[in-house]
Amino acid sequence: MSKVCEICGKSTVAGNRIQHKHSVGWRYKAPKTKREFKPNLRKIEVLVNGSDTPVKMTVCMKCYKKLKGEQEEN
């Protein structure tokens, strides 16, 4: 399963984990290690273009909330 939202394309992003210690020896350079930020994904069934059969999609929570809001309006 890919870690990508099928609607907006949000995917895994790389960044740094910074260890902040507030002592004299650590004052100038905090150690950094690589880490990943993963999207919060959910598998849902969606009716696409008014079709009768639902299609399974992997979407992030931001897109899920938008779809849920549109469903409640109708």
Residue pairs with C-beta under 8 A, 6 or more apart in sequence:
1 58
2 11
2 58
3 11
3 12
3 38
3 39
3 41
4 10
4 11
4 39
4 58
5 11
5 39
5 41
5 58
5 59
5 60
5 63
6 57
6 58
6 59
7 57
7 59
7 60
7 63
8 60
8 62
8 63
10 39
10 60
10 62
11 39
12 36
12 37
12 38
12 39
13 36
13 37
14 34
14 35
14 36
14 37
15 34
15 35
15 36
15 37
16 32
16 33
16 34
16 35
17 32
17 33
17 34
17 35
18 30
18 31
18 32
19 30
19 31
19 32
19 33
20 26
20 30
21 30
39 60
40 60
40 61
41 58
41 59
41 60
41 61
42 58
42 59
42 60
42 61
42 64
43 56
43 57
43 58
44 56
44 57
44 59
44 64
44 67
45 54
45 55
45 56
45 57
46 54
46 55
46 57
46 59
46 67
47 53
47 54
47 55
48 55
59 67
